[in-house]
Amino acid sequence: MSEQMFTLDKQPSSRQHEVLLDAQDVEVHFPIKRGVIFDKTVGYVYAVDGMTLQIHKGETYGLVGESGCGKSTFGRALLRLEEPTNGTVTFDGTDLSTLRGETLRRKRQDMQMVFQDPLSSLDPRQTVESLLLEGMHAHGLTKDKEAAGARLRQLLSAVGLPAAALRKYPHEFSGGQRQRIGIARALSVDPQLIVADEPVSALDVSVQAQVINLLEDVQEQFGLTYLVIAHDLAVVRHISDRVGVMYLGSLVEEADSDELYKTPLHPYTRALMSAVPIPDPLIEDRREQIILAGDLPSPANPPSGCRFHTRCPWRQKERCDTERPQLRVVQIDGVPAAHRVACHYAEQIQSGEIQRHEVSATAVDPAAVQDVPTVNLQEGGGQPFSTQ
Amino acid sequence: MTTAPTKTDTLLSVRDLVVEFGAKGQTPFRAVDGVSFDVRPGQTVGLVGESGCGKSVTSLAIMGLLPKRGNKVAGSALYDGTDLLTLDDREMRDRRGRDVAMIFQDPLSSLNPVVSIGVQVAEVLQRHRGMKKAAALAESRDLLDRVGIPDPTRRLKEYPHQLSGGMRQRALIAMALACKPRLLIADEPTTALDVTIQAQILNLLKELVIDSGTALIMITHDLGVVAGLCDEVNVLYGGRIVETASRHEIFATPRHPYTNGLLGSIPRLDGARSEQLAAIPGSVADNIPWTTGCAFAPRCSRAIEVCRTEPPVLEQDPAAMEEHALRCHNPWPIDEGTRGPA
């Protein structure tokens, strides 16, 4: 329904027929500054460190990872809410990093975001009507008053709120309803891509299911493409067509949703999946958990080689510590080419050639900067809950 | 309300616990409305429900940690023959940490930010076991080691902000276990943690229960956590227990529509990816008071006439093979009601 006011420079050849968003080697490094008078940069937090992924039109791409893995920063960097320090993001044929000022602002109409905490992302002093109109106004969609009013009603009914909600304020709603307002606001400017950062993690279980269903409904209704960022693997699996698993700033595995959950290949994905509790005592009693030792290393001082080697129960000497694995297609029967994994030994682990061994927990100081050595791995340590 | 007799080997027996909030003259709000359950030594009992169901208030009332003003507590919580609810402040302080200990959801706000971890753990030992500071610190080191904190000697001198979330929770568990309490209350101990760290902490709790015979009250909203950990499960809604059974029983044959609804709302990592989740419509704000009928009736798919006019009673399900109590006029039939897989 919107008219493109500016013709954007399109790169003719790089556009594939259905890729909507193409992120190549995106990096976001935050400088760590110290000093009283002069801000001396003493190191960097490598929040996002070489992320490459494509999102196709109409699909839902799920990005999972633990807190601190850089998934939210990556989502923000895609929309240039965070300035990437390196790499390119091509959206619908346009290289976003070349856009400045007004052109970038106009482009934002196509890319919207739904935030985790609806209460803090909605202005408490604006009514729902004003919240929804603000974005439409900014993108020139309110010139026709009648059409704008009709659109408001359509939005509210799409997210399952009564028309009376327009005159209310965010505090008058429950958590689930607020998230519905957040979704309606994202929809108001008729975007192509919605980045949803932990859209349901602040909600109660029963309400969570309502919002997940709603996201699926509006996707169908408005033909949207989603990037869903979440830490809950079960939620991501449920709504995503493809899933990428992130660890310390980069993807370690990427596959179709069902495929990933059927045959997880990366040691980290395996551990993550085995750690998710399943609401069935029979399964819980039977299944074998891979309990990872220790915490996520500090992104200010990421381990050399494979980022996961300090906690990996399948780590091999030399290569894992020194050579950083890239996402690659593996040669395993029954694993499709769309399933890519960043592990040197994915085949051997899958075939059972390499067995799990014990890893002892390493002390991780969250405030650590580069000069503090944190890698201190001993094999076969006697920790009470290392892997068996 | 049926009050079951206390069994002989019970460690903690909570009977008809009622907690009301509200200043004088205001209509009081009943956060907990007649909750009764038993905990035996070495047993793990789960209190499950969504925010506002009264699960945390129940535990705070047992621990005597509710604010002095603005609330009214009734009922009893017999611990080893003593009613914890009648103890005065000094008596309760002696028991808290020694007999009954608690772990909270957010470890950062439960730890003192300006006191080192070692001193905070040692404090418990000095207070309850009369240990000298040096001996208490040495013992603290062993405790930190036992809960799996790497390099415990160094960690003793560190402050809460220097520890990661998982490690803070371990430090809190070390403090709770310092005096080998016979009852441990864990209030959403893993909700603020990542799944891999959650698995570590749950494993640790499981081991501790097996090793020391400590009884555990697990308060959580996550049915997955319950499935792996709890012997007995109490599902709370609107301040009342609506279903209670052993974990195998409750997951195999969930009869109450709310329990069923919760199970249907969770996307599962195993099993088929269905098109839509069976969400429970509405929110807790739609509840009707328990005095007029079933609080869950406005959101319930199986609600019938009587649900809105007559409060249901918690009673043993006649069709169940074992102990399985329900508070429902129209529960799911056993054969078709189970949305959780067999």
Chai-1 contact restraints between the chains, C-beta under 6 A:
chainA,res_idxA,chainB,res_idxB,connection_type,confidence,min_distance_angstrom,max_distance_angstrom,comment,restraint_id
A,E66,B,D194,contact,1.0,0.0,6.0,A-B,restraint_1
A,S67,B,D194,contact,1.0,0.0,6.0,A-B,restraint_2
A,S174,B,S283,contact,1.0,0.0,6.0,A-B,restraint_3
A,S174,B,A285,contact,1.0,0.0,6.0,A-B,restraint_4
A,G176,B,S283,contact,1.0,0.0,6.0,A-B,restraint_5
A,D204,B,E50,contact,1.0,0.0,6.0,A-B,restraint_6
A,D204,B,S51,contact,1.0,0.0,6.0,A-B,restraint_7
A,V205,B,L262,contact,1.0,0.0,6.0,A-B,restraint_8
A,V205,B,S265,contact,1.0,0.0,6.0,A-B,restraint_9
A,S206,B,S265,contact,1.0,0.0,6.0,A-B,restraint_10
A,S206,B,I280,contact,1.0,0.0,6.0,A-B,restraint_11
A,A209,B,S265,contact,1.0,0.0,6.0,A-B,restraint_12
A,A209,B,L277,contact,1.0,0.0,6.0,A-B,restraint_13
A,A209,B,A279,contact,1.0,0.0,6.0,A-B,restraint_14
A,Q210,B,A279,contact,1.0,0.0,6.0,A-B,restraint_15
A,I212,B,L277,contact,1.0,0.0,6.0,A-B,restraint_16
A,N213,B,Q276,contact,1.0,0.0,6.0,A-B,restraint_17
A,N213,B,L277,contact,1.0,0.0,6.0,A-B,restraint_18
A,N213,B,A279,contact,1.0,0.0,6.0,A-B,restraint_19
A,A234,B,P267,contact,1.0,0.0,6.0,A-B,restraint_20
A,A234,B,R268,contact,1.0,0.0,6.0,A-B,restraint_21
A,A234,B,L269,contact,1.0,0.0,6.0,A-B,restraint_22
A,V235,B,P267,contact,1.0,0.0,6.0,A-B,restraint_23
A,H238,B,P267,contact,1.0,0.0,6.0,A-B,restraint_24
A,A275,B,V195,contact,1.0,0.0,6.0,A-B,restraint_25
A,A275,B,T196,contact,1.0,0.0,6.0,A-B,restraint_26
A,A275,B,A199,contact,1.0,0.0,6.0,A-B,restraint_27
A,V276,B,V195,contact,1.0,0.0,6.0,A-B,restraint_28
A,V276,B,L269,contact,1.0,0.0,6.0,A-B,restraint_29
A,P277,B,G224,contact,1.0,0.0,6.0,A-B,restraint_30
A,P277,B,V225,contact,1.0,0.0,6.0,A-B,restraint_31
A,P277,B,G228,contact,1.0,0.0,6.0,A-B,restraint_32
A,I278,B,G224,contact,1.0,0.0,6.0,A-B,restraint_33
A,I278,B,L269,contact,1.0,0.0,6.0,A-B,restraint_34
A,I278,B,D270,contact,1.0,0.0,6.0,A-B,restraint_35
A,P279,B,L223,contact,1.0,0.0,6.0,A-B,restraint_36
A,P279,B,G224,contact,1.0,0.0,6.0,A-B,restraint_37
A,P279,B,A227,contact,1.0,0.0,6.0,A-B,restraint_38
A,P279,B,I266,contact,1.0,0.0,6.0,A-B,restraint_39
A,D280,B,A227,contact,1.0,0.0,6.0,A-B,restraint_40
A,D280,B,F251,contact,1.0,0.0,6.0,A-B,restraint_41
A,P281,B,A227,contact,1.0,0.0,6.0,A-B,restraint_42
A,P281,B,R247,contact,1.0,0.0,6.0,A-B,restraint_43
A,P281,B,H248,contact,1.0,0.0,6.0,A-B,restraint_44
A,P281,B,F251,contact,1.0,0.0,6.0,A-B,restraint_45
A,E284,B,A227,contact,1.0,0.0,6.0,A-B,restraint_46
A,E284,B,G228,contact,1.0,0.0,6.0,A-B,restraint_47
A,Q289,B,A199,contact,1.0,0.0,6.0,A-B,restraint_48
A,I291,B,A199,contact,1.0,0.0,6.0,A-B,restraint_49
A,I291,B,Q200,contact,1.0,0.0,6.0,A-B,restraint_50
A,I291,B,N203,contact,1.0,0.0,6.0,A-B,restraint_51
A,L292,B,T196,contact,1.0,0.0,6.0,A-B,restraint_52
A,D295,B,S164,contact,1.0,0.0,6.0,A-B,restraint_53
A,D295,B,G166,contact,1.0,0.0,6.0,A-B,restraint_54
A,A361,B,P150,contact,1.0,0.0,6.0,A-B,restraint_55
A,A363,B,P150,contact,1.0,0.0,6.0,A-B,restraint_56
A,A363,B,D151,contact,1.0,0.0,6.0,A-B,restraint_57
A,V364,B,S164,contact,1.0,0.0,6.0,A-B,restraint_58
A,P366,B,S164,contact,1.0,0.0,6.0,A-B,restraint_59
A,Q383,B,G148,contact,1.0,0.0,6.0,A-B,restraint_60
A,P384,B,G148,contact,1.0,0.0,6.0,A-B,restraint_61
A,F385,B,G148,contact,1.0,0.0,6.0,A-B,restraint_62
A,F385,B,N203,contact,1.0,0.0,6.0,A-B,restraint_63
